[in-house]
Amino acid sequence: MISHGDTAWVLISAALVFIMTPAVALFYGGMVRSKNVLSTIMQSLFILGMVSVEFVLIGYTMAFGTDLNGFIGSFEKFGLSGVGYNILEGGTIPELAFVAFQCMFAALTPALITGAFAERMKFKGFAVLMLLWAIFIYNPMAHWVWGDGFLAQLGALDFAGGLVIHILSGVSGLTICILLGKRRGYGKSSMVPHNIPTTVLGAALLWIGWFGFNAGSALGANELAANAFMVTQIAAAAGVLGWVLIEWKRGGKPTILGAVSGGIAGLVAITPAAGYVTILPSIVIGFIGGGICYAAVAILKEKFSYDDSLDAFGVHGVGGIWGALATGIWATTSVNPDGANGIFYGETDLFFAQIVSIGVAIIFAVVGSTVLYKIVSAFIAIRADENEEILGLDIVEHGERGYNAGIFAGSPNFLGDSEVDAVRIFPTVPTSQN
């Protein structure tokens, strides 16, 4: 029987998860240079439109259609055929409400990847690559974990997307940014965020949306949703502390960018565990998540010298891996009888299932993203050339500029990175106000 309360909560949660993709656009948009702000925001918003259509046509049936040998869903629900207002199997909501909820997850995931290759990918190549990624990487992985695929059969737990969303997007982002190469001047020129308040606004909206992300995954207005809601808040708060305290100790100053990054890291870490752990472990999960994500961003990236522009791997990949492991440590059936007990409660099977599922997600993301990148790059130019990077993708790809007031030759917001670039591209334009 359909529960109106459960249906209302899932639809509200779907709307909260929808907010997260524009929030990613603002979060990432504030961290790039001003000449790339619109192109960065455009990537997330375009994905929201493109993947929503893709998911309705084939994504839902690939992920949640009848299982075919543990690998993929059947195509019986192509274009949502037969979905209608039927009650979700084993649930209390219309299946169409579940489709809406899952559609928002599918749209958000590739948007997270864009932070890894920000400021250097041409739009046409980006659009084709992300569409293929959604079809051939996200949809199968969603089926393996949430659609009764082989990882679900193995016993892996992922309440709201640590494996399917964060590890998959973070590792894919790292793979693509390495294949794409570093931004022009990376490590030599200043590439500081141009508008941190915009990033803070995006982070705040992400935090709000995450309540729908995690608590909505209970698929009902019930005790499990309440638990997921509360551990989400506490883990995010602990993530802020974990990141800022280490940053403060190591760098001498606590930063607002560090605070919001720590909050996101805590949210990522608790995502797979939100429906399986109690309150106190969520503090540990969030705090450690903030700390290890800071280490990945501040130490690991510098050591290996890869240009993960906005730290998609450092936060989502690393945080997702930790969260999946933490689920195997602190999960308890006292929170969710449909889950399993972790190491802390005397059982090891879940922890080993989590390790296997993490390995599968990493390998699939690396191999799948590499193959798709090579295929697309064989037919379409993906990397912006040097002059296009100097001009900025806003002008080159979209014919727009985010900020038009006060632009003059030689200004940091002029089309180039510096006066030298301005002269190089427009030799007749004066490079000072004199």
Beta strands, then each sheet from edge to edge (+ up, - down):
strand 1: 67-68
strand 2: 72-73
sheet 1: 1+ 2-
end
